[in-house]
Amino acid sequence: MSAHALDRDLSDLALSARAALVREIDASGAWDADPVWREAFEAVPRHLFVPYYYVGIRGGYERRWGESPDPGTRERWLRGAYADAPLATRLRDGELVSSSSQPSLMAMMLVELGVRDGDRVLEIGAGTGYNAALLAHRLGADDLVTTVDLEPEITESARRHLAAAGHHPAVVTGDGARGVPERAPYDRIIATCTLPSIPLAWPAQCRPGARVLAPLATGLIALTVRNAGHADGRFLHTPAYFVPLRGASRTEPETEPTRPEGVPRRAVDHERFRFLLALTRGALEPREAYALWEREDMPRRERYGITVDGAHEWAWLDDPEGPYTWPLH
């Protein structure tokens, strides 16, 4: 088979694989509340943003590459690019530092972001550029989208992928915790990396009424910005696991012991208890967290929230002024 025929076959496969991914996300209900995102996922080719990625194998990772000389490897790469799964896209010393998120989770987050026509959006964590392309397509104007990442090689490749897909939003190299003040004010901020707390720069760069959606602990917090110094909101119901935000003003999250002393195995193995441990790290001992978890009947994520008020920031259960509050650092 000629190289041209192979390219044509891969192009046809990309179209059918993308259509299958859209059907899968459709069936999940991720964009039921805002079906406009269906058209964005139909239009933006994910494979252009993951020219290679890594698949976990025993003892490490295997690299899948779209330019492999082997036709079977190229087909596996393309099918993997349209799987509803996260893809490891950058490793350093065997550790994951960047990835392309699971498309159905991306769709759910974009719906929850509540983007409206004309909104200015800041994305923290450029990744492959795929999320920025979806936003640019939805808004119909590249200039409304800004994406920032600390790593120059990540922003360079994201810019290249975006251009290949026909989009040219602002791609900035810098510390996402500091926002991008020169492009402010923003109507929406979305982070694709886990935070220990909400950077104070973000509400300050938003218009009143703006929405901030970010992974924190092992959940997704949705905040409404009241003014430059105040934002508050609750967690969504869904779990979310992302690589940490890196930068001069960030600290690496501590890892929890596999079995905190005095906590039963059934709690340690429960996903919602691990969320509480992550949210109250440094404020509650694991045994205190367990006592609270039992007393409050294993609270769901939606009962928790965060308030940012000037330099003070705290998490809470049920009520920001109630008895269960914990400072965030």
C-alpha positions as CSV (number, residue, x, y, z in Angstrom):
1,M,0.0,0.0,0.0
2,S,1.3,3.5,-0.9
3,A,2.1,6.1,1.8
4,H,-0.7,8.2,0.3
5,A,-3.2,5.4,0.7
6,L,-1.9,4.8,4.3
7,D,-2.4,8.5,5.1
8,R,-5.9,8.4,3.6
9,D,-6.8,5.3,5.7
10,L,-5.5,6.9,8.9
11,S,-7.5,10.1,8.0
12,D,-10.7,8.0,7.6
13,L,-9.9,6.1,10.8
14,A,-9.5,9.4,12.7
15,L,-12.9,10.6,11.5
16,S,-14.6,7.4,12.6
17,A,-12.7,7.2,15.9
18,R,-13.6,10.8,16.7
19,A,-17.3,10.2,15.9
20,A,-17.2,7.1,18.2
21,L,-15.7,9.2,21.0
22,V,-18.4,11.8,20.6
23,R,-21.1,9.1,20.8
24,E,-19.5,7.7,23.9
25,I,-19.3,11.1,25.6
26,D,-22.9,11.8,24.5
27,A,-24.1,8.6,26.1
28,S,-22.4,9.6,29.4
29,G,-24.6,12.7,29.6
30,A,-21.5,15.0,30.1
31,W,-22.8,17.8,28.0
32,D,-26.6,17.4,28.5
33,A,-26.8,20.8,30.2
34,D,-24.9,22.6,27.4
35,P,-25.0,20.5,24.1
36,V,-23.0,23.1,22.2
37,W,-19.9,21.3,23.4
38,R,-20.8,18.3,21.3
39,E,-20.0,20.2,18.1
40,A,-16.7,21.4,19.5
41,F,-15.6,17.8,20.2
42,E,-16.8,16.8,16.8
43,A,-14.8,19.5,15.1
44,V,-11.5,19.5,17.0
45,P,-9.2,16.6,16.1
46,R,-7.6,15.3,19.3
47,H,-4.9,13.3,17.5
48,L,-3.2,16.6,16.4
49,F,-2.6,17.4,20.1
50,V,-1.0,14.0,21.0
51,P,1.5,13.2,18.3
52,Y,2.9,10.8,20.8
53,Y,2.0,9.6,24.3
54,Y,3.0,7.0,26.8
55,V,1.2,3.8,27.8
56,G,1.9,2.1,31.1
57,I,3.5,-1.3,30.8
58,R,5.1,-3.6,33.3
59,G,8.2,-1.8,34.6
60,G,7.6,1.6,33.0
61,Y,6.0,3.2,29.9
62,E,5.8,2.5,26.2
63,R,5.8,5.4,23.7
64,R,3.2,5.4,21.0
65,W,4.1,7.7,18.1
66,G,2.0,8.9,15.1
67,E,5.1,8.9,12.9
68,S,6.1,5.4,13.6
69,P,7.3,3.5,10.4
70,D,5.1,0.6,11.4
71,P,1.5,0.9,10.1
72,G,0.1,-1.2,13.0
73,T,1.8,1.1,15.6
74,R,0.4,4.2,13.9
75,E,-3.1,2.7,14.0
76,R,-2.8,1.8,17.7
77,W,-1.6,5.4,18.3
78,L,-4.6,6.8,16.5
79,R,-7.1,4.6,18.2
80,G,-5.6,5.4,21.6
81,A,-5.8,9.1,20.8
82,Y,-9.6,8.8,20.6
83,A,-10.1,6.6,23.6
84,D,-12.1,8.2,26.4
85,A,-9.0,8.0,28.6
86,P,-6.3,10.3,29.9
87,L,-3.0,10.1,28.0
88,A,0.4,10.6,29.5
89,T,2.2,13.1,27.3
90,R,5.3,14.1,29.1
91,L,7.5,12.3,31.6
92,R,10.5,13.4,33.6
93,D,12.7,10.9,35.3
94,G,9.9,8.4,35.0
95,E,7.3,10.8,36.7
96,L,4.3,12.1,34.9
97,V,4.5,15.9,34.5
98,S,1.8,16.6,31.8
99,S,-1.1,14.7,30.3
100,S,-4.2,15.0,28.1
101,S,-7.2,14.6,30.4
102,Q,-10.0,12.1,29.8
103,P,-12.3,13.7,27.2
104,S,-15.5,13.0,29.0
105,L,-14.1,14.7,32.2
106,M,-13.0,17.6,30.0
107,A,-16.5,17.9,28.6
108,M,-18.1,17.8,32.0
109,M,-15.7,20.5,33.3
110,L,-16.3,22.7,30.3
111,V,-20.0,22.4,30.8
112,E,-19.6,23.3,34.5
113,L,-17.5,26.3,33.6
114,G,-20.6,27.9,32.1
115,V,-19.0,29.6,29.2
116,R,-21.1,32.2,27.4
117,D,-20.6,34.0,24.1
118,G,-18.0,36.7,24.5
119,D,-16.4,35.4,27.7
120,R,-12.7,35.9,28.2
121,V,-11.3,32.6,29.5
122,L,-8.0,31.8,31.3
123,E,-6.8,28.2,31.3
124,I,-4.2,27.3,33.9
125,G,-2.1,24.4,32.6
126,A,-1.7,24.4,28.8
127,G,-1.1,20.7,28.5
128,T,-1.3,19.6,24.8
129,G,-3.4,22.6,23.8
130,Y,-6.5,20.5,23.2
131,N,-8.7,22.1,25.9
132,A,-7.7,25.6,24.7
133,A,-8.7,24.6,21.1
134,L,-12.1,23.3,22.4
135,L,-12.6,26.7,24.1
136,A,-11.5,28.7,21.1
137,H,-13.9,26.7,18.9
138,R,-16.8,27.2,21.3
139,L,-16.2,30.9,21.6
140,G,-15.5,31.4,17.9
141,A,-12.7,33.8,18.7
142,D,-9.1,32.7,19.5
143,D,-8.3,36.1,21.2
144,L,-10.8,35.3,24.0
145,V,-8.7,32.4,25.2
146,T,-5.5,32.5,27.2
147,T,-3.6,29.4,28.3
148,V,-0.6,29.5,30.6
149,D,2.0,26.9,31.6
150,L,5.3,27.1,33.5
151,E,7.3,24.8,31.1
152,P,8.5,26.5,27.9
153,E,8.6,23.1,26.1
154,I,4.9,22.5,27.0
155,T,3.8,26.0,25.8
156,E,5.9,25.6,22.6
157,S,4.3,22.2,21.7
158,A,0.8,23.4,22.7
159,R,1.2,26.5,20.4
160,R,2.4,24.2,17.6
161,H,-0.5,21.7,18.1
162,L,-3.0,24.6,18.2
163,A,-1.7,26.1,15.0
164,A,-1.9,22.7,13.3
165,A,-5.6,22.6,14.3
166,G,-6.1,26.2,13.0
167,H,-6.3,28.0,16.3
168,H,-4.1,30.8,17.7
169,P,-5.1,31.7,21.3
170,A,-2.7,33.4,23.6
171,V,-0.2,30.8,24.9
172,V,1.8,32.2,27.7
173,T,4.9,30.8,29.5
174,G,4.7,31.6,33.2
175,D,3.6,30.7,36.7
176,G,-0.1,29.9,36.5
177,A,-0.6,30.7,40.2
178,R,0.1,34.3,39.3
179,G,-2.5,34.3,36.5
180,V,-1.9,36.4,33.4
181,P,-2.7,40.0,34.5
182,E,-1.9,41.5,31.1
183,R,-4.8,39.6,29.5
184,A,-7.3,40.3,32.3
185,P,-10.1,40.8,33.2
186,Y,-11.5,37.2,32.9
187,D,-15.0,35.9,33.0
188,R,-14.0,32.3,33.5
189,I,-10.8,30.6,34.8
190,I,-10.4,26.8,34.5
191,A,-7.4,24.9,35.9
192,T,-6.3,21.5,34.7
193,C,-3.9,20.8,37.5
194,T,-4.4,20.1,41.2
195,L,-4.1,23.0,43.7
196,P,-3.4,23.1,47.4
197,S,-5.4,26.4,47.6
198,I,-6.9,29.1,45.3
199,P,-4.2,31.6,44.3
200,L,-5.2,35.1,45.4
201,A,-4.2,36.5,42.0
202,W,-7.1,34.7,40.3
203,P,-10.1,36.5,41.8
204,A,-8.2,39.7,41.5
205,Q,-8.0,39.2,37.7
206,C,-11.7,38.4,37.3
207,R,-14.8,40.4,36.7
208,P,-17.5,40.3,39.4
209,G,-19.7,37.2,38.7
210,A,-16.8,35.3,37.1
211,R,-16.6,31.5,37.6
212,V,-13.5,29.6,38.6
213,L,-13.3,25.9,38.2
214,A,-10.3,24.0,39.6
215,P,-9.2,20.6,40.9
216,L,-8.4,20.8,44.6
217,A,-7.8,17.9,47.0
218,T,-9.4,15.1,44.9
219,G,-12.4,17.1,43.8
220,L,-13.5,20.0,41.6
221,I,-14.3,23.3,43.3
222,A,-16.6,25.8,41.4
223,L,-16.3,29.3,42.8
224,T,-18.2,32.5,42.0
225,V,-16.1,35.7,42.2
226,R,-18.0,38.4,44.2
227,N,-15.3,41.0,43.9
228,A,-11.5,41.2,43.5
229,G,-11.0,39.9,47.1
230,H,-13.8,37.5,47.6
231,A,-14.9,34.2,46.0
232,D,-16.9,31.2,47.3
233,G,-18.5,28.0,46.1
234,R,-19.0,24.3,46.6
235,F,-17.4,21.2,45.3
236,L,-19.0,19.2,42.4
237,H,-20.0,15.6,43.0
238,T,-17.3,14.1,40.8
239,P,-13.8,12.9,41.9
240,A,-10.9,14.4,39.9
241,Y,-7.2,13.5,39.8
242,F,-4.8,15.8,38.0
243,V,-1.0,16.5,38.2
244,P,-0.1,19.2,40.7
245,L,0.3,22.9,39.7
246,R,4.0,23.7,39.5
247,G,5.5,27.1,40.2
248,A,7.6,29.3,42.5
249,S,4.5,30.0,44.7
250,R,3.3,26.4,44.9
251,T,4.4,23.6,47.2
252,E,4.3,19.9,46.2
253,P,1.4,18.1,47.9
254,E,2.3,15.7,50.7
255,T,1.4,12.1,50.3
256,E,-0.8,10.5,52.9
257,P,0.4,7.4,54.7
258,T,-1.3,4.3,53.3
259,R,-2.9,3.5,56.6
260,P,-3.2,6.4,59.1
261,E,-2.9,5.3,62.7
262,G,-6.2,4.8,64.4
263,V,-8.3,4.8,61.2
264,P,-10.2,1.7,60.1
265,R,-9.3,0.1,56.7
266,R,-12.9,0.6,55.5
267,A,-12.5,4.4,55.9
268,V,-9.0,4.5,54.3
269,D,-10.4,2.5,51.3
270,H,-13.4,4.9,50.9
271,E,-12.9,7.5,48.2
272,R,-14.9,10.2,50.1
273,F,-12.8,9.8,53.2
274,R,-9.6,10.2,51.2
275,F,-11.1,13.4,49.8
276,L,-11.7,14.7,53.4
277,L,-8.1,13.7,54.3
278,A,-6.7,15.7,51.4
279,L,-9.0,18.7,52.1
280,T,-8.1,18.9,55.8
281,R,-4.3,18.1,55.5
282,G,-2.4,20.1,58.0
283,A,-5.6,21.1,59.8
284,L,-7.0,17.8,61.1
285,E,-5.2,14.7,62.2
286,P,-6.5,11.6,60.4
287,R,-8.3,10.3,63.5
288,E,-10.1,13.7,63.9
289,A,-11.1,13.5,60.2
290,Y,-12.4,10.0,60.7
291,A,-14.4,11.0,63.7
292,L,-16.0,13.9,61.7
293,W,-16.6,11.6,58.7
294,E,-18.5,9.1,60.9
295,R,-20.4,11.8,62.8
296,E,-21.6,13.5,59.6
297,D,-22.5,10.2,57.9
298,M,-19.7,10.1,55.3
299,P,-20.5,13.5,53.7
300,R,-20.7,13.8,49.9
301,R,-18.4,16.2,48.1
302,E,-21.3,18.6,47.4
303,R,-21.5,19.4,51.2
304,Y,-18.0,20.9,51.2
305,G,-17.0,24.3,49.9
306,I,-14.3,26.9,49.9
307,T,-14.3,30.7,50.7
308,V,-11.6,33.1,49.7
309,D,-11.8,36.4,51.6
310,G,-8.8,38.7,51.2
311,A,-5.7,36.9,52.4
312,H,-7.9,34.3,54.3
313,E,-9.0,31.1,52.6
314,W,-10.8,28.2,54.2
315,A,-12.6,25.0,53.4
316,W,-15.9,24.1,55.2
317,L,-18.6,21.6,55.6
318,D,-22.2,22.7,54.9
319,D,-21.7,26.4,56.0
320,P,-18.7,28.7,55.6
321,E,-19.5,30.2,59.0
322,G,-20.4,26.9,60.6
323,P,-18.6,24.7,63.1
324,Y,-16.5,22.7,60.6
325,T,-14.0,25.0,58.9
326,W,-10.3,24.5,58.0
327,P,-7.7,26.9,56.8
328,L,-6.2,26.2,53.4
329,H,-2.5,26.8,52.8
